[in-house]
Amino acid sequence: MKIILRNDQRARPVRVTALRRLILRVCKALGLDKDTSFSVNFVDEAQIKRLNRRFFKKSRLTDVISLGYRPRRGGRPRMRGVYDTYLGDVYVCPGRVWTNAGQYKQPYSGELNLCVVHGILHLLGYEDTGPRAKKRMWKKQRELTGL
């Protein structure tokens, strides 16, 4: 399993070692193949807003965005090699997570864990757009994070 963790922000602390352990535990619980890979990127508020505008046409802050790798039409990857098992990229904004933690009266570390797991679940096809899908996804998040 190859998990790329990258911290490109300085607003809030990110405990990379603890998050790597969480991610590996979550991947094992989800039964992901050992060849699976993806990235988790910690970005500032300006970057998450740019990503949200570019990919989702929403000009506002958010806490987490997942950009899944999608094979081209016909189901075959555009390139052979690493992209065969690459799920995609998760972007988390610790500044926004900090705000949410205060709003929801949760510890920052727990809220950060929740956002990382939420992003990974999106890469695996979980959705939270309708009530039934949201309930399913949030139940899985609670199982994986204990929150």
KOLLUMGU-394991 format. One record per residue (C-alpha): x, y, z; residue in three letters. Coordinates in steps of 0.05 Angstrom, whole numbers, plus 5000, padded with zeros to 4 digits. Each point is the difference from the previous one (the first is absolute). Layout:
BEGIN
XYZALA/...
***
This chain:
BEGIN
500050005000MET/502950674980LYS/497150605036ILE/502950684984ILE/499050515056LEU/501750724984ARG/499250615045ASN/500050654959ASP/497050455054GLN/502350305065ARG/493650255032ALA/498749385044ARG/504249415023PRO/499549344963VAL/502749385036ARG/502149614939VAL/502449385037THR/493349925037ALA/496150134936LEU/504149484962ARG/498349485054ARG/492650194995LEU/500149954924ILE/503449325000LEU/495049745052ARG/494250274958VAL/502849694936CYS/500749335034LYS/492950045028ALA/497450174931LEU/503749414970GLY/504050424950LEU/505049634958ASP/507450085020LYS/501450314932ASP/495050565010THR/502750705004SER/497450715010PHE/502150675029SER/497550425058VAL/502050734993ASN/499250535054PHE/498850684968VAL/498450715022ASP/493350344992GLU/501750354935ALA/502049344967GLN/493849615023ILE/495750564975LYS/503549994932ARG/499149244995LEU/492650065019ASN/498950534947ARG/503949634946ARG/497149315009PHE/493250125032PHE/498350714976LYS/499050225073LYS/503550635022SER/500449865074ARG/504349675053LEU/499149275017THR/503749525046ASP/501549424953VAL/499949864925ILE/501349334966SER/502149964928LEU/499549284980GLY/503949714942TYR/495149794946ARG/501849544944PRO/498050234931ARG/493849744967ARG/500049254992GLY/503049905069GLY/507349974979ARG/505050475031PRO/503150544956ARG/506949785022MET/502749345023ARG/504049925064GLY/498850395064VAL/493350274975TYR/497149304998ASP/499650005076THR/500050755015TYR/493450225033LEU/501150754997GLY/501450595045ASP/496950255064VAL/500850745019TYR/498850215072VAL/500050725025CYS/502249995074PRO/498050735008GLY/492949834982ARG/500249365041VAL/502150425061TRP/493950454990THR/495449414992ASN/502849665062ALA/498150625041GLY/493250044968GLN/498449265012TYR/503450005068LYS/504849454979GLN/507549945013PRO/504050254940TYR/503749334993SER/493549614997GLY/497050474948GLU/506449954959LEU/499749245003ASN/492750024979LEU/501550444940CYS/505749554977VAL/495649385005VAL/494350374965HIS/504650174942GLY/502549284994ILE/492849745000LEU/498450484942HIS/505949704961LEU/496849325010LEU/493350234972GLY/496250195063TYR/495550604990GLU/496550485046ASP/495450354951THR/493449675019GLY/497149815068PRO/500949254992ARG/507150054972ALA/501950515053LYS/497549555056LYS/504049414972ARG/506350414992MET/499650335069TRP/498749325033LYS/506449734967LYS/503950625023GLN/497749895072ARG/502049264996GLU/506950184974LEU/501550595045THR/496149845063GLY/496750694997LEU/
***
